[in-house]
Amino acid sequence: MQTLAHVSLLSCNTFGMEAYAAHYSELHREEELLSLKDNPAYSSGLFILGGGSNILLTADVPQWILHNKIGGIERIKEDDSHVWIRAGAGEVWHRFVLYCVEQGYAGVENLSLIPGTVGAAPIQNIGAYGVEVKDVLEQVRFFDLEQQAFRSFTQAECRFGYRDSIFKGAMKGKAVITSVTFRLDKVPVFHTSYGNIRQELEAMGITELSIKHISDAVIRIRSAKLPDPKKIGNAGSFFKNPEVPDAVYLSLKEQYASLPGYPLDNGKTKIPAGWLIEQCGWKGYREGDYGVHKDQALVLVNYGKASGADIAALSVRIMDSVKQRFGIQLEREVQIIQPA
Ligand SMILES: Cc1cc2nc3c(=O)[nH]c(=O)nc-3n(C[C@H](O)[C@H](O)[C@H](O)COP(=O)(O)OP(=O)(O)OC[C@H]3O[C@@H](n4cnc5c(N)ncnc54)[C@H](O)[C@@H]3O)c2cc1C
């Protein structure tokens, strides 16, 4: 494995932040993990990088960046109703989705066009349009940096939650995910009730559903709705949608009649963070080269040469104003990378 010093990460993060890695290597094969410890860069600490679409770099990174490029998509078994596919952690997520759609393997079509890699998908249990990766995930294989051994977690062991998993909790910074195994359906179950998938399918003139049509509809909606990181730097939704006790939601609803809420089955209601942020007047806010997207209050953006520190500071101001007005503490979805 080649290790380079002082490498620009500009093209490795969707926010388009210019920052340098003190040490940088590409990881192409699992076996390379067994000798990581022998590399002098190991003592600087490790940071595993995928597509860089869920991070905000605020400064140069003193750790050793291990850029996961482990590829490969293979069918490992099947029965009458399911097929099991293992994908390398460095595969581009959308490429994996397109592979499944082409083969007629159902389950991930609603997750089309989410940026990033297969290996990062379980970290925050990516989700969109009524589907989360936990719904189709069978197993995660990873290298345990503490035990210096390969291990696997079943779906249950991953302890998935809303944009959450054990890899953001007890295993944070201790696991290098190397592959993910998915169990996909041979006979599709269509999820079209979320967002405006149905309207989009109608607009496309679709009368007979297929997973390809759903994938195409999701791609069309996302392309029209979300800013393209190649044009405006961003990392998608910057905040999670808060979940509050039903009683808190009902009391807020008395004050704010138009407050949207989606009841969950755990006595809580999910409130769209974008609505709260918009009510606080942030939508379209711009200062210099950073701000809040004009159409998506949940998306913080870099118009060119913004600094990660400015965007991180803006996120604190937004969180403070939502807390002050609604009493709700927003949580970030994007990981802010700061020097230790
Ligand atoms: C325009 C846009 C739209 C988005 N839409 C959605 C959406 O609809 N739904 C959604 O859930 N997310 C969405 N996201 C967020 C992002 O796409 C996901 O979080 C994605 O899974 C991040 O993948 P990545 O490879 O880019 O991870 P990175 O940003 O590279 O890393 C994220 C975290 O995972 C860790 N990590 C990455 N790979 C590994 C590995 N192999 N082993 C161990 N740790 C690892 C990193 O250390 C870091 O902590 C969006 C982002 C953008 C820019």
Ligand as a Chemical Component Dictionary entry (heavy atoms), coordinates in Angstrom:
data_LIG
# 
_chem_comp.id                   LIG 
_chem_comp.type                 NON-POLYMER 
_chem_comp.pdbx_formal_charge   0 
_chem_comp.three_letter_code    LIG 
# 
loop_
_chem_comp_atom.comp_id 
_chem_comp_atom.atom_id 
_chem_comp_atom.alt_atom_id 
_chem_comp_atom.type_symbol 
_chem_comp_atom.charge 
_chem_comp_atom.model_Cartn_x 
_chem_comp_atom.model_Cartn_y 
_chem_comp_atom.model_Cartn_z 
_chem_comp_atom.pdbx_ordinal 
LIG C1  C1  C 0 -26.582 15.570 -2.458 1  
LIG C2  C2  C 0 -26.600 14.582 -1.308 2  
LIG C3  C3  C 0 -27.762 13.879 -1.039 3  
LIG C4  C4  C 0 -27.801 12.952 0.018  4  
LIG N1  N1  N 0 -28.956 12.260 0.237  5  
LIG C5  C5  C 0 -29.020 11.353 1.229  6  
LIG C6  C6  C 0 -30.216 10.608 1.464  7  
LIG O1  O1  O 0 -31.205 10.735 0.748  8  
LIG N2  N2  N 0 -30.222 9.721  2.485  9  
LIG C7  C7  C 0 -29.138 9.523  3.291  10 
LIG O2  O2  O 0 -29.228 8.693  4.201  11 
LIG N3  N3  N 0 -27.984 10.197 3.087  12 
LIG C8  C8  C 0 -27.907 11.103 2.086  13 
LIG N4  N4  N 0 -26.744 11.818 1.882  14 
LIG C9  C9  C 0 -25.592 11.588 2.768  15 
LIG C10 C10 C 0 -24.531 10.587 2.218  16 
LIG O3  O3  O 0 -24.766 10.335 0.872  17 
LIG C11 C11 C 0 -24.573 9.266  3.000  18 
LIG O4  O4  O 0 -24.380 9.482  4.366  19 
LIG C12 C12 C 0 -23.503 8.287  2.485  20 
LIG O5  O5  O 0 -23.728 7.009  3.024  21 
LIG C13 C13 C 0 -22.076 8.737  2.836  22 
LIG O6  O6  O 0 -21.194 7.882  2.155  23 
LIG P1  P1  P 0 -19.681 8.253  1.905  24 
LIG O7  O7  O 0 -19.040 7.058  1.283  25 
LIG O8  O8  O 0 -19.614 9.511  1.123  26 
LIG O9  O9  O 0 -19.173 8.467  3.382  27 
LIG P2  P2  P 0 -18.058 9.509  3.895  28 
LIG O10 O10 O 0 -18.648 10.877 3.870  29 
LIG O11 O11 O 0 -16.780 9.299  3.191  30 
LIG O12 O12 O 0 -17.912 9.029  5.408  31 
LIG C14 C14 C 0 -18.983 9.176  6.316  32 
LIG C15 C15 C 0 -18.605 8.475  7.636  33 
LIG O13 O13 O 0 -18.502 7.073  7.428  34 
LIG C16 C16 C 0 -17.190 6.610  7.747  35 
LIG N5  N5  N 0 -16.856 5.573  6.760  36 
LIG C17 C17 C 0 -16.956 5.664  5.413  37 
LIG N6  N6  N 0 -16.641 4.494  4.840  38 
LIG C18 C18 C 0 -16.306 3.649  5.844  39 
LIG C19 C19 C 0 -15.871 2.287  5.896  40 
LIG N7  N7  N 0 -15.717 1.547  4.790  41 
LIG N8  N8  N 0 -15.607 1.747  7.115  42 
LIG C20 C20 C 0 -15.747 2.465  8.244  43 
LIG N9  N9  N 0 -16.155 3.757  8.257  44 
LIG C21 C21 C 0 -16.436 4.342  7.063  45 
LIG C22 C22 C 0 -16.302 7.831  7.664  46 
LIG O14 O14 O 0 -15.149 7.669  8.487  47 
LIG C23 C23 C 0 -17.232 8.909  8.166  48 
LIG O15 O15 O 0 -17.291 8.866  9.567  49 
LIG C24 C24 C 0 -26.664 12.745 0.823  50 
LIG C25 C25 C 0 -25.466 13.446 0.531  51 
LIG C26 C26 C 0 -25.435 14.345 -0.534 52 
LIG C27 C27 C 0 -24.168 15.070 -0.852 53 
# 
loop_
_chem_comp_bond.comp_id 
_chem_comp_bond.atom_id_1 
_chem_comp_bond.atom_id_2 
_chem_comp_bond.value_order 
_chem_comp_bond.pdbx_ordinal 
LIG C1  C2  SING 1  
LIG C2  C3  SING 2  
LIG C2  C26 DOUB 3  
LIG C3  C4  DOUB 4  
LIG C4  N1  SING 5  
LIG C4  C24 SING 6  
LIG N1  C5  DOUB 7  
LIG C5  C6  SING 8  
LIG C5  C8  SING 9  
LIG C6  O1  DOUB 10 
LIG C6  N2  SING 11 
LIG N2  C7  SING 12 
LIG C7  O2  DOUB 13 
LIG C7  N3  SING 14 
LIG N3  C8  DOUB 15 
LIG C8  N4  SING 16 
LIG N4  C9  SING 17 
LIG N4  C24 SING 18 
LIG C9  C10 SING 19 
LIG C10 O3  SING 20 
LIG C10 C11 SING 21 
LIG C11 O4  SING 22 
LIG C11 C12 SING 23 
LIG C12 O5  SING 24 
LIG C12 C13 SING 25 
LIG C13 O6  SING 26 
LIG O6  P1  SING 27 
LIG P1  O7  DOUB 28 
LIG P1  O8  SING 29 
LIG P1  O9  SING 30 
LIG O9  P2  SING 31 
LIG P2  O10 DOUB 32 
LIG P2  O11 SING 33 
LIG P2  O12 SING 34 
LIG O12 C14 SING 35 
LIG C14 C15 SING 36 
LIG C15 O13 SING 37 
LIG C15 C23 SING 38 
LIG O13 C16 SING 39 
LIG C16 N5  SING 40 
LIG C16 C22 SING 41 
LIG N5  C17 SING 42 
LIG N5  C21 SING 43 
LIG C17 N6  DOUB 44 
LIG N6  C18 SING 45 
LIG C18 C19 SING 46 
LIG C18 C21 DOUB 47 
LIG C19 N7  SING 48 
LIG C19 N8  DOUB 49 
LIG N8  C20 SING 50 
LIG C20 N9  DOUB 51 
LIG N9  C21 SING 52 
LIG C22 O14 SING 53 
LIG C22 C23 SING 54 
LIG C23 O15 SING 55 
LIG C24 C25 DOUB 56 
LIG C25 C26 SING 57 
LIG C26 C27 SING 58 
# 
